[in-house]
Amino acid sequence: MARLVVKLGSSIVAHDDGALRVDVVGRVCEEVARRRADGHEMVIVTSGAIARGMHLMRFDVRPSAVEDLQAASAVGQGKLYGVYDALLRERGVMTAQVLLTFFDMSARTHYLNARQTLRRLLDLGVVPVINENDTTTTDEISFGDNDFLAAQVAVLINADRLVLLTDTDGLYTGDPRSDPNARLVEEVSDFAALEELQIGHATSPLGSGGMRSKVVAAEMATAGGIPTVIANGLRPEALPRALDGEREGTSFPARGSRYSSFKLWLRYAKPSHGTVTVDAGAARALREGGTSLLPVGIVDVEGRFDVGDAVEVAHEGRIIGKGISNYTADELRQIKGMKSNEIRDLIPRASEEAVHRDYFVLA
Protein backbone atom coordinates (compact mmCIF):
# COMPACT_ATOMS: atom_id res chain seq x y z
CA MET A 1 0.00 0.00 0.00
CA ALA A 2 1.34 3.41 -0.98
CA ARG A 3 0.45 6.90 0.21
CA LEU A 4 0.26 9.14 -2.86
CA VAL A 5 -0.29 12.89 -3.30
CA VAL A 6 -1.52 14.29 -6.62
CA LYS A 7 -1.54 18.04 -7.19
CA LEU A 8 -3.55 19.64 -10.03
CA GLY A 9 -2.55 23.12 -11.19
CA SER A 10 -5.05 25.70 -12.39
CA SER A 11 -4.18 24.95 -16.02
CA ILE A 12 -5.18 21.31 -15.45
CA VAL A 13 -8.41 22.12 -13.64
CA ALA A 14 -9.63 24.85 -16.02
CA HIS A 15 -9.21 26.22 -19.53
CA ASP A 16 -7.73 29.69 -20.02
CA ASP A 17 -11.24 31.18 -19.91
CA GLY A 18 -11.96 29.50 -16.57
CA ALA A 19 -14.27 26.79 -17.90
CA LEU A 20 -13.75 23.51 -16.05
CA ARG A 21 -11.76 20.76 -17.79
CA VAL A 22 -14.35 18.13 -16.90
CA ASP A 23 -12.62 15.40 -18.92
CA VAL A 24 -9.21 15.96 -17.30
CA VAL A 25 -10.52 16.25 -13.74
CA GLY A 26 -12.72 13.21 -14.33
CA ARG A 27 -9.75 11.21 -15.59
CA VAL A 28 -7.71 12.12 -12.50
CA CYS A 29 -10.60 11.14 -10.22
CA GLU A 30 -10.93 7.83 -12.08
CA GLU A 31 -7.26 7.07 -11.43
CA VAL A 32 -7.52 8.14 -7.79
CA ALA A 33 -10.59 5.93 -7.29
CA ARG A 34 -8.91 2.96 -8.97
CA ARG A 35 -5.88 3.20 -6.71
CA ARG A 36 -8.02 3.75 -3.65
CA ALA A 37 -9.89 0.52 -4.51
CA ASP A 38 -6.50 -1.23 -4.68
CA GLY A 39 -5.82 -0.18 -1.09
CA HIS A 40 -3.62 2.86 -1.65
CA GLU A 41 -4.07 6.05 0.37
CA MET A 42 -4.74 8.99 -1.93
CA VAL A 43 -4.62 12.75 -1.40
CA ILE A 44 -5.62 15.42 -3.93
CA VAL A 45 -4.25 18.96 -3.72
CA THR A 46 -6.07 21.18 -6.16
CA SER A 47 -5.79 24.70 -7.47
CA GLY A 48 -8.60 26.27 -9.47
CA ALA A 49 -11.00 27.78 -6.92
CA ILE A 50 -10.22 31.30 -8.09
CA ALA A 51 -10.38 30.21 -11.75
CA ARG A 52 -13.76 28.57 -11.14
CA GLY A 53 -15.08 31.67 -9.40
CA MET A 54 -13.78 33.94 -12.15
CA HIS A 55 -15.61 31.91 -14.76
CA LEU A 56 -18.87 31.90 -12.80
CA MET A 57 -18.61 35.64 -12.15
CA ARG A 58 -17.58 36.29 -15.75
CA PHE A 59 -14.29 38.01 -15.00
CA ASP A 60 -12.30 38.50 -18.21
CA VAL A 61 -8.85 38.38 -16.57
CA ARG A 62 -7.42 37.26 -13.25
CA PRO A 63 -7.93 40.14 -10.76
CA SER A 64 -4.93 41.77 -9.11
CA ALA A 65 -6.74 43.11 -6.03
CA VAL A 66 -6.67 40.72 -3.06
CA GLU A 67 -10.33 41.32 -2.23
CA ASP A 68 -11.37 40.38 -5.78
CA LEU A 69 -9.30 37.20 -5.63
CA GLN A 70 -10.86 36.36 -2.28
CA ALA A 71 -14.35 36.98 -3.67
CA ALA A 72 -13.66 34.75 -6.67
CA SER A 73 -12.34 32.05 -4.36
CA ALA A 74 -15.39 32.29 -2.11
CA VAL A 75 -17.65 31.74 -5.11
CA GLY A 76 -15.53 29.03 -6.71
CA GLN A 77 -14.22 26.94 -3.81
CA GLY A 78 -17.43 25.12 -2.90
CA LYS A 79 -18.33 24.60 -6.55
CA LEU A 80 -14.89 23.15 -7.29
CA TYR A 81 -14.94 20.78 -4.33
CA GLY A 82 -18.46 19.71 -5.35
CA VAL A 83 -17.09 18.51 -8.67
CA TYR A 84 -14.43 16.35 -7.01
CA ASP A 85 -16.91 15.04 -4.46
CA ALA A 86 -19.48 14.07 -7.11
CA LEU A 87 -16.92 12.44 -9.41
CA LEU A 88 -15.35 10.40 -6.63
CA ARG A 89 -18.62 9.58 -4.86
CA GLU A 90 -20.04 8.01 -8.01
CA ARG A 91 -16.94 5.83 -8.04
CA GLY A 92 -17.52 4.73 -4.44
CA VAL A 93 -14.97 7.02 -2.78
CA MET A 94 -15.71 9.27 0.19
CA THR A 95 -13.98 12.66 0.20
CA ALA A 96 -13.29 15.45 2.70
CA GLN A 97 -12.71 19.10 1.91
CA VAL A 98 -9.63 20.46 3.70
CA LEU A 99 -8.72 24.14 3.45
CA LEU A 100 -5.31 25.19 4.78
CA THR A 101 -3.53 28.51 5.15
CA PHE A 102 0.13 29.42 5.51
CA PHE A 103 -0.55 30.02 9.20
CA ASP A 104 -1.65 26.39 9.57
CA MET A 105 1.76 25.32 8.32
CA SER A 106 3.89 27.99 10.04
CA ALA A 107 2.45 27.55 13.55
CA ARG A 108 3.81 24.28 14.94
CA THR A 109 0.67 23.38 16.92
CA HIS A 110 -1.57 23.95 13.90
CA TYR A 111 0.88 21.98 11.75
CA LEU A 112 0.66 18.97 14.06
CA ASN A 113 -3.13 19.25 14.25
CA ALA A 114 -3.34 19.27 10.45
CA ARG A 115 -1.14 16.17 10.29
CA GLN A 116 -3.30 14.35 12.83
CA THR A 117 -6.50 15.19 10.94
CA LEU A 118 -5.14 14.15 7.54
CA ARG A 119 -3.71 10.90 8.85
CA ARG A 120 -7.01 10.04 10.53
CA LEU A 121 -8.93 10.70 7.31
CA LEU A 122 -6.57 8.36 5.47
CA ASP A 123 -7.00 5.71 8.16
CA LEU A 124 -10.75 5.93 7.56
CA GLY A 125 -10.36 5.44 3.81
CA VAL A 126 -11.31 9.03 2.97
CA VAL A 127 -9.64 10.99 0.14
CA PRO A 128 -8.82 14.53 1.34
CA VAL A 129 -9.29 17.21 -1.34
CA ILE A 130 -7.01 20.03 -0.21
CA ASN A 131 -6.77 23.64 -1.31
CA GLU A 132 -5.42 26.85 0.14
CA ASN A 133 -8.09 28.89 1.88
CA ASP A 134 -7.83 31.80 -0.58
CA THR A 135 -10.97 33.38 0.87
CA THR A 136 -9.12 34.57 3.97
CA THR A 137 -5.53 34.56 2.73
CA THR A 138 -3.64 37.75 1.90
CA ASP A 139 -0.53 38.22 -0.25
CA GLU A 140 1.63 38.45 2.86
CA ILE A 141 0.54 35.06 4.26
CA SER A 142 -0.13 33.09 1.10
CA PHE A 143 1.62 29.96 -0.16
CA GLY A 144 1.64 31.84 -3.48
CA ASP A 145 0.77 28.62 -5.28
CA ASN A 146 -0.32 25.13 -4.34
CA ASP A 147 2.93 23.45 -5.36
CA PHE A 148 4.47 24.41 -2.02
CA LEU A 149 1.26 23.39 -0.24
CA ALA A 150 1.38 19.99 -1.96
CA ALA A 151 4.98 19.46 -0.85
CA GLN A 152 4.06 20.46 2.70
CA VAL A 153 1.17 18.00 2.70
CA ALA A 154 3.38 15.22 1.30
CA VAL A 155 5.90 15.76 4.11
CA LEU A 156 3.11 16.15 6.65
CA ILE A 157 1.68 12.69 5.94
CA ASN A 158 5.00 11.03 5.05
CA ALA A 159 3.86 10.28 1.50
CA ASP A 160 5.55 7.73 -0.75
CA ARG A 161 5.29 9.87 -3.89
CA LEU A 162 4.25 13.37 -4.98
CA VAL A 163 3.06 14.10 -8.52
CA LEU A 164 2.68 17.72 -9.66
CA LEU A 165 0.44 17.92 -12.73
CA THR A 166 0.88 20.87 -15.07
CA ASP A 167 0.24 21.64 -18.74
CA THR A 168 3.83 20.99 -19.92
CA ASP A 169 5.78 17.74 -20.14
CA GLY A 170 8.09 18.72 -17.29
CA LEU A 171 11.13 20.88 -16.62
CA TYR A 172 13.02 22.12 -19.69
CA THR A 173 16.50 23.56 -20.14
CA GLY A 174 14.80 26.75 -21.36
CA ASP A 175 11.34 28.05 -22.14
CA PRO A 176 10.07 25.67 -24.86
CA ARG A 177 7.60 28.32 -26.03
CA SER A 178 10.41 30.65 -27.07
CA ASP A 179 13.52 28.44 -27.27
CA PRO A 180 13.40 25.79 -30.04
CA ASN A 181 16.51 24.15 -28.57
CA ALA A 182 14.99 23.65 -25.13
CA ARG A 183 14.99 20.01 -24.11
CA LEU A 184 13.19 18.09 -21.41
CA VAL A 185 15.17 17.40 -18.23
CA GLU A 186 14.17 13.83 -17.43
CA GLU A 187 15.75 13.59 -13.98
CA VAL A 188 17.12 16.01 -11.40
CA SER A 189 19.33 14.72 -8.61
CA ASP A 190 21.44 17.88 -8.13
CA PHE A 191 19.38 21.00 -7.45
CA ALA A 192 22.49 23.19 -7.53
CA ALA A 193 22.92 22.33 -11.22
CA LEU A 194 19.52 23.86 -11.96
CA GLU A 195 20.88 27.34 -11.28
CA GLU A 196 22.25 27.34 -14.83
CA LEU A 197 18.78 26.78 -16.32
CA GLN A 198 16.27 29.50 -17.09
CA ILE A 199 13.51 28.30 -14.80
CA GLY A 200 10.78 30.88 -15.06
CA HIS A 201 7.90 32.15 -13.00
CA ALA A 202 5.54 32.25 -16.00
CA THR A 203 2.06 30.99 -15.22
CA SER A 204 -1.17 30.29 -17.00
CA PRO A 205 -3.64 33.21 -17.22
CA LEU A 206 -5.46 31.72 -14.22
CA GLY A 207 -2.59 30.47 -12.08
CA SER A 208 -0.16 31.94 -9.57
CA GLY A 209 2.68 29.43 -9.72
CA GLY A 210 5.16 28.57 -12.45
CA MET A 211 7.90 26.02 -13.01
CA ARG A 212 10.17 27.55 -10.38
CA SER A 213 7.60 26.95 -7.66
CA LYS A 214 7.38 23.30 -8.73
CA VAL A 215 11.14 22.89 -8.51
CA VAL A 216 11.15 24.41 -5.00
CA ALA A 217 8.32 22.04 -4.04
CA ALA A 218 10.30 19.10 -5.41
CA GLU A 219 13.38 20.23 -3.46
CA MET A 220 11.39 20.26 -0.25
CA ALA A 221 9.64 16.93 -0.82
CA THR A 222 12.80 15.08 -1.85
CA ALA A 223 14.62 16.47 1.21
CA GLY A 224 11.90 14.66 3.16
CA GLY A 225 12.62 11.42 1.33
CA ILE A 226 9.66 11.70 -1.06
CA PRO A 227 10.24 11.07 -4.81
CA THR A 228 8.55 13.78 -6.87
CA VAL A 229 7.47 14.02 -10.50
CA ILE A 230 6.42 17.00 -12.63
CA ALA A 231 4.20 15.66 -15.42
CA ASN A 232 1.74 16.79 -18.07
CA GLY A 233 -1.73 16.23 -16.65
CA LEU A 234 -3.33 16.78 -20.06
CA ARG A 235 -1.82 13.52 -21.28
CA PRO A 236 -4.06 10.60 -20.18
CA GLU A 237 -1.20 8.19 -19.56
CA ALA A 238 1.01 10.63 -17.61
CA LEU A 239 -0.53 10.32 -14.14
CA PRO A 240 -0.66 6.50 -13.92
CA ARG A 241 2.91 6.25 -15.23
CA ALA A 242 4.15 8.87 -12.77
CA LEU A 243 2.39 7.19 -9.84
CA ASP A 244 3.89 3.83 -10.84
CA GLY A 245 7.39 5.30 -10.86
CA GLU A 246 7.85 4.86 -14.62
CA ARG A 247 9.83 7.37 -16.64
CA GLU A 248 7.48 10.30 -17.14
CA GLY A 249 8.02 14.05 -17.20
CA THR A 250 10.77 15.22 -14.88
CA SER A 251 11.52 13.02 -11.90
CA PHE A 252 13.25 14.08 -8.69
CA PRO A 253 14.55 11.05 -6.73
CA ALA A 254 14.38 11.14 -2.95
CA ARG A 255 17.62 12.40 -1.43
CA GLY A 256 19.69 10.28 0.90
CA SER A 257 20.28 12.88 3.63
CA ARG A 258 16.69 13.07 4.76
CA TYR A 259 15.72 15.88 7.12
CA SER A 260 13.36 15.29 10.04
CA SER A 261 9.83 16.59 9.61
CA PHE A 262 10.61 19.24 12.23
CA LYS A 263 13.61 20.57 10.33
CA LEU A 264 11.67 20.52 7.07
CA TRP A 265 8.95 22.54 8.77
CA LEU A 266 11.56 24.95 10.13
CA ARG A 267 13.35 25.29 6.80
CA TYR A 268 10.35 25.74 4.52
CA ALA A 269 7.27 26.64 6.55
CA LYS A 270 8.19 28.76 9.54
CA PRO A 271 8.75 32.39 8.44
CA SER A 272 11.92 34.25 9.48
CA HIS A 273 11.62 37.48 11.46
CA GLY A 274 15.21 38.67 11.32
CA THR A 275 18.82 37.94 10.44
CA VAL A 276 21.73 37.14 12.75
CA THR A 277 25.16 37.69 11.22
CA VAL A 278 28.01 35.57 12.58
CA ASP A 279 31.79 35.63 12.38
CA ALA A 280 33.91 33.21 10.34
CA GLY A 281 34.51 30.83 13.24
CA ALA A 282 30.83 30.48 14.06
CA ALA A 283 29.97 30.05 10.38
CA ARG A 284 32.51 27.24 10.03
CA ALA A 285 31.29 25.53 13.21
CA LEU A 286 27.68 25.63 12.05
CA ARG A 287 28.48 24.36 8.55
CA GLU A 288 31.01 21.68 9.43
CA GLY A 289 30.67 20.87 13.11
CA GLY A 290 26.91 20.72 13.59
CA THR A 291 27.27 22.87 16.71
CA SER A 292 24.92 25.33 18.34
CA LEU A 293 25.26 29.08 17.76
CA LEU A 294 26.65 30.88 20.80
CA PRO A 295 26.23 34.65 21.39
CA VAL A 296 30.01 35.09 21.27
CA GLY A 297 29.97 34.29 17.54
CA ILE A 298 27.33 36.91 16.66
CA VAL A 299 28.47 40.21 15.15
CA ASP A 300 25.17 41.81 14.07
CA VAL A 301 21.41 41.46 14.53
CA GLU A 302 18.71 42.72 12.15
CA GLY A 303 14.94 42.75 12.48
CA ARG A 304 12.48 42.44 15.35
CA PHE A 305 11.86 39.00 16.78
CA ASP A 306 10.95 37.30 20.03
CA VAL A 307 12.03 34.14 21.80
CA GLY A 308 10.86 31.19 19.69
CA ASP A 309 10.81 33.08 16.40
CA ALA A 310 12.83 31.82 13.43
CA VAL A 311 15.84 33.83 12.26
CA GLU A 312 18.17 33.46 9.31
CA VAL A 313 21.84 33.05 10.14
CA ALA A 314 24.27 34.71 7.72
CA HIS A 315 27.99 35.24 7.14
CA GLU A 316 29.41 37.86 4.77
CA GLY A 317 25.99 38.41 3.19
CA ARG A 318 25.27 34.73 2.52
CA ILE A 319 22.58 32.77 4.35
CA ILE A 320 24.04 29.79 6.21
CA GLY A 321 20.84 28.46 7.66
CA LYS A 322 17.80 29.12 9.77
CA GLY A 323 17.06 28.50 13.41
CA ILE A 324 14.82 29.28 16.36
CA SER A 325 16.15 32.01 18.62
CA ASN A 326 16.44 31.59 22.38
CA TYR A 327 16.59 35.38 22.77
CA THR A 328 14.72 38.44 21.57
CA ALA A 329 16.35 40.68 18.97
CA ASP A 330 17.06 43.38 21.56
CA GLU A 331 18.66 40.86 23.92
CA LEU A 332 20.92 39.51 21.16
CA ARG A 333 22.00 43.05 20.27
CA GLN A 334 22.94 43.53 23.92
CA ILE A 335 24.92 40.30 24.32
CA LYS A 336 26.40 39.74 20.83
CA GLY A 337 30.09 38.88 21.01
CA MET A 338 29.91 38.13 24.74
CA LYS A 339 30.90 34.95 26.56
CA SER A 340 28.42 32.91 28.60
CA ASN A 341 29.67 34.02 32.03
CA GLU A 342 29.36 37.67 31.00
CA ILE A 343 25.83 37.16 29.71
CA ARG A 344 24.54 35.66 32.97
CA ASP A 345 25.30 38.91 34.78
CA LEU A 346 22.99 40.75 32.36
CA ILE A 347 20.24 38.19 31.76
CA PRO A 348 19.63 35.80 34.69
CA ARG A 349 17.60 33.35 32.57
CA ALA A 350 20.38 33.32 29.96
CA SER A 351 20.59 30.29 27.69
CA GLU A 352 23.98 28.88 26.74
CA GLU A 353 23.00 28.95 23.07
CA ALA A 354 21.52 31.72 20.94
CA VAL A 355 20.26 28.97 18.61
CA HIS A 356 20.47 25.33 19.68
CA ARG A 357 21.75 22.88 17.08
CA ASP A 358 18.54 20.81 17.37
CA TYR A 359 16.58 23.86 16.24
CA PHE A 360 18.86 24.87 13.37
CA VAL A 361 18.89 23.73 9.76
CA LEU A 362 21.46 24.53 7.08
CA ALA A 363 20.30 26.45 4.01
N, C-alpha and C positions, 0 to 999 in steps of 0.2 A: 504494500500500500504506500502510495506517495502522497505528499502534501504539495499541491501545485497552485501557483498564483498566476492568473492571466490578467494583464492590464490592456484595456482598449482605449486608444487615444481618440480625440474628438473626430479626427479624419476617418476613423474606422466606424464610429457610431453614427456619423451624419455626413451628408453631402455638403459641398461648399455653401449651399443655400440654407443649410440647417435641416433639411428633410432627412428623416431617419433612414439609415441603411438597413431596412428590415431584413433583407436576405443575409447580410453579413452578420448582424447581431444574432439572427436566428441560427446561423451556422455555428457560431461560437457557443451558443446555448446548447445546441445539439451535441457538440463535442464535450462540453462540461457535463451534461447529463449522462452521456455514455460512460465517461470515466467515473462519475459518481456511482453509477450502477455497478461498475467493476470494483468498487470499494475504495477508490481514491478520495482524498479530501481536497475539495476544490474551493478556491476563493477568486472572485471577480473584483477587480478594481476598474472602475469605469469613469471616463471623462464624458462630457457631452450634455450635462445638465443645462449649462448656459446656452449651448448651441440649440438644444431642444426648445428652451424658453424663447430664444431669439426668433426661431421659426414660427412658433405659435403666436408671438406678439408682432410678427412681421417686421422685425428690424432688418434693415438692408445690410448693415455691417456690424461687426462686433463692437459694442460700446467701449469707450475708454473710461468713463466715469464709474467709480466703484459702486455707487448706488444703483446704476443701471445694470451692471453686471449682477449685483445681488438680486435685483428684481427679476431679471431673466432666469437666474438660478432658482428662485423661489417658485416661479411658474413651471420651470422645466424639470426640476428634480423629481417630484412625485410622479410625473408622467413618464420620465425615463425609467425609474425603478419599476413602475407598473408594467412596462414592456418586458423587462427581464423576468419579473415575477410570473407574468402570464406565460411566457415562452418556456420557462423551466417548470412551472406547475403542471402544464399540459404534458410534460415529459416525466412527471412523477417526482419532481425535486422540490423540496421546500427551501425557500430563500428567506434572508433577513436583510433589511436595509440598515447599513451602518454608515453614519456620517461622522467624519473625523476632522479636526482642525489641527493647525500647527501646535496650538497650546496643548492638545491631547498628547502629542508626541514629545513636546519639550519639557512638560512637567512630569517628573519621574512617577509620581503616584498615579496620574492619569494614564501614563504609558503602561504601567503594570495592570491597571484596571482594564484597559483596552485589550491587552494580551489575554487576560483571564476570560473576558467575554468572548473573544474570537475563538479561543481554544475550546471553550464550552460549546459554542455553536457547532464547531467541527465535530466534537465528540457526539453531538446529537444528530449528526448527519445533515445539518443545514448548510447551504451554500451562502456565505455572506456576500452581498453586493455592496461594495464600498466606494464612496466618493468623498471628496472634500466638501465640507459644509460651506459652500460658497455664499450662502445666504447671509451668514454672519461674519465671514472672513473679510479682512481688509488687506490692502497691498502689503502692509508692514508685517502681517502675521500669516501670510499665505504660503503654502508649499510652492506656489508659482506654476505648478503643473502636477499631474498625478503620477509621473514617473517616480519622483522622489517618494511620494506616498506609497506607491506599490513596493518600492524597495524597503521602506520602513515596515510595511505589513509583512513582507516576506521574512525579514529578520525577526519581527515580533513573534511570529508563529513557528519559526525555525523551519521554513519551507524547504522542499527538496529541489525546486526549480522555479524560476521566475521567467515569464515570457512577456515581453513588451511588444504589443502589436501596433504597427504604424502603417503608413501608406507607401513606404519604400521598402526595398528588399533588405535593408540593413544599413550599416555604416560604410560610407565610401571614402576613398582617399581625397575626394573633393566633392563639390556640389555637382551631382550628375545632371542637373537641369541646365548648368552653364558650362561644365567642363566635360567635353566628349572623351577625355582620357581618364576620367574618374573610374576607379574600379572598386568592386565590392571587397571589403575587408572581412574575410570569412571567420577569423578567430583573433581575439585580443587576449594576450596573456601578460602584456607589459603596458600598463596605462601610461607610463612615462613616454613611451614611443609615440603615443597619440598626439603629443604636443606639436609634432611636425605637420599634422593633418589640419585641414581647414574644416573644423567641425563647427557648424553654424548654429545659430539660434533661430533660424527661419522656422516658421510654423505655418499651419494651414490657416485659412481666413477665420476659422472658428476656435483655434487652439491657443494655448499659452506656453507650450513647451518648445520642442525642437530637438535635434539630434544630440546636442550637448547635454541636455538634461537627462537623456536616456543613458548616455555614457557615464554620467555622474551616478545615476541610479545603479547601473551595472557595477561600478566601482564599489559602491556601498554594499550591495548584495553579495558580491564575490568575496569581499573582506569578511563577510559573515559565513562564508563557506557555502554559498548558494549559487550554483551555475545559473547564468542568465543568458537569454537570447533576445535579440532584436530582430523581428521578422515582419513580413508583409501580411497583414491581416486580411487584405483583399484577395489573396490567393487561397483558395479552399484547402489546399494540402499543407499550407505553411504551419498552422497551429498544431495539428496532430504530429507532424514531423518534429517540430520544436519541442513539444511535450515529451516525445519519445527519445529525445536526445540525438536525433539524426542530424546530419549536416543541413542546416537551414539558416538563412540570413547571416547575422553576425553573432557568434557565440563567445561568451566570456566564461572560461572555466573557473571553478571555485579556486581561491588562492589557498596555499598551504598554511600560511601564518594567519590563522583565523583569530579575529578579535572576539572578546566576550561580548554578549549582548549589551552589557553596561557600557563598555568602551565604544561600541558602535553608536549607542544612543548619545553618548557624550560627544563623539566626533561629529556626528551628522545632524542630530536633532536638537540638542540643547544650545540655545543661542549664546554667543559671547557678549559680555558687557564691557570689556576693556582689554587692554594689552599690557603685559608685563614684559619689559625688556631685560635680558640677562647678560652677564658678561661671558667671555669666551669659555672660562672654566665650567660655569654652570651649563652652558649650551652643550659642551662636550659630554658632561656627566649625564645629562638628560638623554642625549642621542645614543651614547655608547654604553653607559653604565646602568641605565634603567633606575636611576636614583630619584629621590624626591627633590623638589626645588626648595632650597633654604633661602631665607631673606638676605643672607650675606651675598648671594649671587645676583641679586636684583639691582639694576642701575637706574631704571625709570619705570613709572607707572602712569598709564593713560586711561581715561574713562572714569565712570562712576559705577561701582559695583559693591555688593554686600557679601557677607560670609555665605558660602554655598553657591554663589554665582559662578558661571564659567568665564574664564579669561583665556585669551590667546597668549602664548609665550613666544617671544621673538628674540632674535639676535642679529644685529647689523641689518635690520629692515626685513629679515626673512622669518616667516612663521615656522617655529620648531614644532609646536604642538598646541594642545589645548587641555586645560585642567580646571578643577574646581578649587576656588580660593578658600583658604582657611581664615582670611582676613578681609576687612573692607579695603576699598581703594585708599582711603585716607590713612588707615593704619599702615598699609604697605609703604605709602609715601614717607611715613614717619620712621619706619624701621628698615628701609632698604639699605643694603650694605652692612647691616649690623649683625653681630654674632648673637647666638642664643642667650648667653648670660646677660648681655646688655639689654636685650629685648624684654626679658622678664621684669626688669626694673621699671619699664614703661608700661607694659601690658601684663597684668598679673595672670590672665588666662592664656597667655601666649602659647601658641602651638610651635613645636619644633620645626614644622615644615610650613612653607607658604602654600605649596601644593604637594599633597602626598602622591607618591608614585602610583598608588592604586587608583587614584582619581586623575590620572594624566594619560593622554594618548598622543603619540607622535603624529605629526601632520603627514 
